[in-house]
Amino acid sequence: MRIRTTALAAAAVTAAAVALAPSAAAATVTTTPLPWSLNLQTANGSGASHWTTVTREDGYVLSRTLTVEGALSNTGSGCYRVQVVEAVFGFPSAVHDAGTVCGPGTVAVHYEGPAISAGLFVCAVAPGGGCTKMAGPASLYRR
């Protein structure tokens, strides 16, 4: 009898927890790709970016992901890098490298990750690794 009572109590607690749990169903919305292009000295880059937003049925945003694709080309001898710079309240909060080319050639540009608001830059890389000059931001969806 005691085992049956314990089992019934456990079943009641489980049923209540399931009834009170938020809905697990989610909707995913991907925006139309937005073309981007940047030029700096002997480098130029272009491609497209889009945001993917996952929301619950009640409209609560579960995640927001930025994807940037494209190519970065260089005709000179220097090094250039495409950077995705996240911003919070207008201030840079994170910098992500999306592609680097040194010397003549072309490389793929790719970034995929969480972002609230972001800008896209191309920078001339100094011998020590930092940027000496930057151009941007290119247009990205900001949500």
C-alpha atoms as an extended CHARMM CRD file, in Angstrom:
* protein
*
       143  EXT
         1         1  MET       CA              0.0000000000        0.0000000000        0.0000000000  PROA      1               0.0000000000
         2         2  ARG       CA              2.7790000000        2.4160000000        0.8790000000  PROA      2               0.0000000000
         3         3  ILE       CA              4.5350000000        1.7670000000       -2.4720000000  PROA      3               0.0000000000
         4         4  ARG       CA              1.2760000000        2.4220000000       -4.3580000000  PROA      4               0.0000000000
         5         5  THR       CA              0.7280000000        5.7100000000       -2.4820000000  PROA      5               0.0000000000
         6         6  THR       CA              4.2980000000        6.8160000000       -3.2000000000  PROA      6               0.0000000000
         7         7  ALA       CA              3.9070000000        5.9140000000       -6.8820000000  PROA      7               0.0000000000
         8         8  LEU       CA              0.6080000000        7.8180000000       -7.1180000000  PROA      8               0.0000000000
         9         9  ALA       CA              2.1600000000       10.8660000000       -5.4450000000  PROA      9               0.0000000000
        10        10  ALA       CA              5.1250000000       10.7640000000       -7.8300000000  PROA      10              0.0000000000
        11        11  ALA       CA              2.7660000000       10.5020000000      -10.8130000000  PROA      11              0.0000000000
        12        12  ALA       CA              0.7500000000       13.4840000000       -9.5590000000  PROA      12              0.0000000000
        13        13  VAL       CA              3.8950000000       15.5960000000       -9.1160000000  PROA      13              0.0000000000
        14        14  THR       CA              5.1160000000       14.6490000000      -12.6010000000  PROA      14              0.0000000000
        15        15  ALA       CA              1.7570000000       15.4920000000      -14.1880000000  PROA      15              0.0000000000
        16        16  ALA       CA              1.6960000000       18.8750000000      -12.4420000000  PROA      16              0.0000000000
        17        17  ALA       CA              5.2470000000       19.6520000000      -13.5780000000  PROA      17              0.0000000000
        18        18  VAL       CA              4.4240000000       18.7550000000      -17.1770000000  PROA      18              0.0000000000
        19        19  ALA       CA              1.2670000000       20.8820000000      -17.0960000000  PROA      19              0.0000000000
        20        20  LEU       CA              3.1790000000       23.9150000000      -15.7570000000  PROA      20              0.0000000000
        21        21  ALA       CA              6.2210000000       23.5560000000      -18.0600000000  PROA      21              0.0000000000
        22        22  PRO       CA              6.5190000000       26.0940000000      -20.8980000000  PROA      22              0.0000000000
        23        23  SER       CA              5.7350000000       24.9260000000      -24.3840000000  PROA      23              0.0000000000
        24        24  ALA       CA              8.7310000000       23.3370000000      -26.0900000000  PROA      24              0.0000000000
        25        25  ALA       CA              7.5270000000       24.2080000000      -29.5870000000  PROA      25              0.0000000000
        26        26  ALA       CA              9.6150000000       26.8940000000      -31.2800000000  PROA      26              0.0000000000
        27        27  ALA       CA              9.4730000000       28.7890000000      -34.5520000000  PROA      27              0.0000000000
        28        28  THR       CA             12.5920000000       29.6160000000      -36.5740000000  PROA      28              0.0000000000
        29        29  VAL       CA             12.6900000000       32.6690000000      -38.8290000000  PROA      29              0.0000000000
        30        30  THR       CA             15.5850000000       33.3660000000      -41.2020000000  PROA      30              0.0000000000
        31        31  THR       CA             15.7830000000       36.8080000000      -42.7820000000  PROA      31              0.0000000000
        32        32  THR       CA             16.4230000000       37.4620000000      -46.4550000000  PROA      32              0.0000000000
        33        33  PRO       CA             20.1820000000       37.6680000000      -47.1220000000  PROA      33              0.0000000000
        34        34  LEU       CA             21.5520000000       41.2090000000      -47.1150000000  PROA      34              0.0000000000
        35        35  PRO       CA             24.4900000000       41.8190000000      -49.5040000000  PROA      35              0.0000000000
        36        36  TRP       CA             27.6260000000       43.4590000000      -48.0860000000  PROA      36              0.0000000000
        37        37  SER       CA             30.8370000000       44.8360000000      -49.5860000000  PROA      37              0.0000000000
        38        38  LEU       CA             33.9180000000       46.5460000000      -48.1600000000  PROA      38              0.0000000000
        39        39  ASN       CA             37.0950000000       47.9700000000      -49.7050000000  PROA      39              0.0000000000
        40        40  LEU       CA             40.3370000000       49.0370000000      -48.0580000000  PROA      40              0.0000000000
        41        41  GLN       CA             43.5630000000       49.8340000000      -49.9010000000  PROA      41              0.0000000000
        42        42  THR       CA             44.3150000000       46.7270000000      -52.0580000000  PROA      42              0.0000000000
        43        43  ALA       CA             41.6670000000       44.5070000000      -50.4400000000  PROA      43              0.0000000000
        44        44  ASN       CA             37.9860000000       44.0890000000      -51.1680000000  PROA      44              0.0000000000
        45        45  GLY       CA             35.3740000000       41.7900000000      -49.7640000000  PROA      45              0.0000000000
        46        46  SER       CA             31.7650000000       41.0030000000      -50.5430000000  PROA      46              0.0000000000
        47        47  GLY       CA             29.0680000000       38.5060000000      -49.7030000000  PROA      47              0.0000000000
        48        48  ALA       CA             25.7830000000       38.2560000000      -47.8290000000  PROA      48              0.0000000000
        49        49  SER       CA             24.6180000000       38.1190000000      -44.2190000000  PROA      49              0.0000000000
        50        50  HSD       CA             21.4150000000       37.0190000000      -42.5230000000  PROA      50              0.0000000000
        51        51  TRP       CA             19.9600000000       36.5480000000      -39.0520000000  PROA      51              0.0000000000
        52        52  THR       CA             18.2230000000       33.3950000000      -37.8290000000  PROA      52              0.0000000000
        53        53  THR       CA             15.8860000000       33.9170000000      -34.8700000000  PROA      53              0.0000000000
        54        54  VAL       CA             14.3160000000       31.0880000000      -32.8490000000  PROA      54              0.0000000000
        55        55  THR       CA             11.2750000000       32.0850000000      -30.7900000000  PROA      55              0.0000000000
        56        56  ARG       CA              8.7880000000       30.2730000000      -28.5790000000  PROA      56              0.0000000000
        57        57  GLU       CA              5.1000000000       30.3000000000      -29.4270000000  PROA      57              0.0000000000
        58        58  ASP       CA              4.6140000000       33.1620000000      -26.9520000000  PROA      58              0.0000000000
        59        59  GLY       CA              7.1350000000       35.3270000000      -28.8590000000  PROA      59              0.0000000000
        60        60  TYR       CA             10.0490000000       34.9580000000      -26.3930000000  PROA      60              0.0000000000
        61        61  VAL       CA             13.3340000000       34.9270000000      -28.3320000000  PROA      61              0.0000000000
        62        62  LEU       CA             15.3280000000       31.7960000000      -27.5170000000  PROA      62              0.0000000000
        63        63  SER       CA             18.3150000000       32.5690000000      -29.7400000000  PROA      63              0.0000000000
        64        64  ARG       CA             19.5140000000       34.9110000000      -32.4630000000  PROA      64              0.0000000000
        65        65  THR       CA             22.3440000000       33.8710000000      -34.7900000000  PROA      65              0.0000000000
        66        66  LEU       CA             24.1890000000       35.9750000000      -37.3500000000  PROA      66              0.0000000000
        67        67  THR       CA             25.6620000000       34.2850000000      -40.4270000000  PROA      67              0.0000000000
        68        68  VAL       CA             28.1280000000       36.1130000000      -42.6800000000  PROA      68              0.0000000000
        69        69  GLU       CA             29.4110000000       34.5160000000      -45.9040000000  PROA      69              0.0000000000
        70        70  GLY       CA             31.5220000000       35.8440000000      -48.7580000000  PROA      70              0.0000000000
        71        71  ALA       CA             35.0470000000       36.2940000000      -50.0670000000  PROA      71              0.0000000000
        72        72  LEU       CA             37.9960000000       38.5660000000      -49.2960000000  PROA      72              0.0000000000
        73        73  SER       CA             40.4760000000       39.3490000000      -52.0900000000  PROA      73              0.0000000000
        74        74  ASN       CA             43.8190000000       41.1390000000      -52.0600000000  PROA      74              0.0000000000
        75        75  THR       CA             45.9500000000       42.3400000000      -54.9740000000  PROA      75              0.0000000000
        76        76  GLY       CA             48.8240000000       43.7160000000      -52.8660000000  PROA      76              0.0000000000
        77        77  SER       CA             51.4120000000       42.3210000000      -50.4620000000  PROA      77              0.0000000000
        78        78  GLY       CA             49.7600000000       43.2610000000      -47.1450000000  PROA      78              0.0000000000
        79        79  CYS       CA             47.4800000000       41.2640000000      -44.8460000000  PROA      79              0.0000000000
        80        80  TYR       CA             43.7680000000       42.0300000000      -44.5170000000  PROA      80              0.0000000000
        81        81  ARG       CA             41.1020000000       40.6090000000      -42.2600000000  PROA      81              0.0000000000
        82        82  VAL       CA             37.2840000000       40.7030000000      -42.1970000000  PROA      82              0.0000000000
        83        83  GLN       CA             35.9300000000       41.1450000000      -38.6690000000  PROA      83              0.0000000000
        84        84  VAL       CA             32.4330000000       40.8280000000      -37.2330000000  PROA      84              0.0000000000
        85        85  VAL       CA             32.1930000000       43.2460000000      -34.3020000000  PROA      85              0.0000000000
        86        86  GLU       CA             29.3300000000       42.6950000000      -31.8720000000  PROA      86              0.0000000000
        87        87  ALA       CA             27.9660000000       45.7460000000      -30.1110000000  PROA      87              0.0000000000
        88        88  VAL       CA             25.9580000000       46.1540000000      -26.9230000000  PROA      88              0.0000000000
        89        89  PHE       CA             24.3620000000       49.5940000000      -26.4770000000  PROA      89              0.0000000000
        90        90  GLY       CA             26.6230000000       50.8380000000      -29.2780000000  PROA      90              0.0000000000
        91        91  PHE       CA             29.8850000000       49.7120000000      -27.6620000000  PROA      91              0.0000000000
        92        92  PRO       CA             32.0100000000       46.8590000000      -29.0750000000  PROA      92              0.0000000000
        93        93  SER       CA             31.6730000000       43.7630000000      -26.9140000000  PROA      93              0.0000000000
        94        94  ALA       CA             33.3140000000       41.0420000000      -29.0340000000  PROA      94              0.0000000000
        95        95  VAL       CA             35.4020000000       40.8250000000      -32.2000000000  PROA      95              0.0000000000
        96        96  HSD       CA             35.3350000000       37.7140000000      -34.4060000000  PROA      96              0.0000000000
        97        97  ASP       CA             37.7000000000       37.1080000000      -37.3250000000  PROA      97              0.0000000000
        98        98  ALA       CA             35.8240000000       35.8550000000      -40.3840000000  PROA      98              0.0000000000
        99        99  GLY       CA             38.7000000000       35.5200000000      -42.8780000000  PROA      99              0.0000000000
       100       100  THR       CA             42.2820000000       36.6910000000      -43.4310000000  PROA      100             0.0000000000
       101       101  VAL       CA             44.2940000000       37.0290000000      -46.6440000000  PROA      101             0.0000000000
       102       102  CYS       CA             48.0240000000       37.8330000000      -46.8190000000  PROA      102             0.0000000000
       103       103  GLY       CA             49.4770000000       38.7190000000      -50.1870000000  PROA      103             0.0000000000
       104       104  PRO       CA             47.6460000000       38.3450000000      -53.4710000000  PROA      104             0.0000000000
       105       105  GLY       CA             44.7370000000       35.9230000000      -53.4520000000  PROA      105             0.0000000000
       106       106  THR       CA             41.1980000000       35.2420000000      -52.2970000000  PROA      106             0.0000000000
       107       107  VAL       CA             39.8950000000       33.5410000000      -49.1400000000  PROA      107             0.0000000000
       108       108  ALA       CA             36.4390000000       32.5630000000      -47.9580000000  PROA      108             0.0000000000
       109       109  VAL       CA             34.7280000000       34.7570000000      -45.3680000000  PROA      109             0.0000000000
       110       110  HSD       CA             32.6020000000       32.9140000000      -42.8190000000  PROA      110             0.0000000000
       111       111  TYR       CA             31.1520000000       33.7400000000      -39.4170000000  PROA      111             0.0000000000
       112       112  GLU       CA             28.2350000000       32.1330000000      -37.6240000000  PROA      112             0.0000000000
       113       113  GLY       CA             27.4130000000       32.8860000000      -34.0330000000  PROA      113             0.0000000000
       114       114  PRO       CA             25.2120000000       34.6800000000      -31.5650000000  PROA      114             0.0000000000
       115       115  ALA       CA             24.9070000000       38.4310000000      -31.8930000000  PROA      115             0.0000000000
       116       116  ILE       CA             22.4620000000       41.0670000000      -30.7190000000  PROA      116             0.0000000000
       117       117  SER       CA             23.7800000000       43.8030000000      -32.9960000000  PROA      117             0.0000000000
       118       118  ALA       CA             26.8770000000       43.6570000000      -35.1650000000  PROA      118             0.0000000000
       119       119  GLY       CA             28.9260000000       45.5220000000      -37.7340000000  PROA      119             0.0000000000
       120       120  LEU       CA             31.2460000000       44.1330000000      -40.3990000000  PROA      120             0.0000000000
       121       121  PHE       CA             34.7030000000       45.6320000000      -40.9800000000  PROA      121             0.0000000000
       122       122  VAL       CA             37.7540000000       44.9650000000      -43.1310000000  PROA      122             0.0000000000
       123       123  CYS       CA             41.0730000000       45.8770000000      -41.5430000000  PROA      123             0.0000000000
       124       124  ALA       CA             44.6880000000       46.1440000000      -42.6480000000  PROA      124             0.0000000000
       125       125  VAL       CA             46.6530000000       43.8540000000      -40.3390000000  PROA      125             0.0000000000
       126       126  ALA       CA             49.8190000000       45.2890000000      -38.7890000000  PROA      126             0.0000000000
       127       127  PRO       CA             52.9400000000       43.1000000000      -38.4890000000  PROA      127             0.0000000000
       128       128  GLY       CA             52.2030000000       42.6830000000      -34.7650000000  PROA      128             0.0000000000
       129       129  GLY       CA             48.6920000000       41.4230000000      -35.4320000000  PROA      129             0.0000000000
       130       130  GLY       CA             46.5320000000       44.4570000000      -34.6860000000  PROA      130             0.0000000000
       131       131  CYS       CA             44.6750000000       46.5990000000      -37.2130000000  PROA      131             0.0000000000
       132       132  THR       CA             46.3450000000       49.6800000000      -38.6680000000  PROA      132             0.0000000000
       133       133  LYS       CA             43.3510000000       50.8650000000      -40.6980000000  PROA      133             0.0000000000
       134       134  MET       CA             39.7270000000       49.8100000000      -40.8060000000  PROA      134             0.0000000000
       135       135  ALA       CA             36.8650000000       50.2890000000      -43.2330000000  PROA      135             0.0000000000
       136       136  GLY       CA             33.2400000000       49.5960000000      -42.4100000000  PROA      136             0.0000000000
       137       137  PRO       CA             30.8000000000       48.8690000000      -41.1080000000  PROA      137             0.0000000000
       138       138  ALA       CA             29.0300000000       47.1170000000      -43.9470000000  PROA      138             0.0000000000
       139       139  SER       CA             25.2710000000       46.8260000000      -43.7030000000  PROA      139             0.0000000000
       140       140  LEU       CA             24.0790000000       43.9020000000      -41.5940000000  PROA      140             0.0000000000
       141       141  TYR       CA             20.6750000000       43.1170000000      -40.1970000000  PROA      141             0.0000000000
       142       142  ARG       CA             20.4290000000       44.5650000000      -36.7170000000  PROA      142             0.0000000000
       143       143  ARG       CA             17.7290000000       43.2240000000      -34.4450000000  PROA      143             0.0000000000
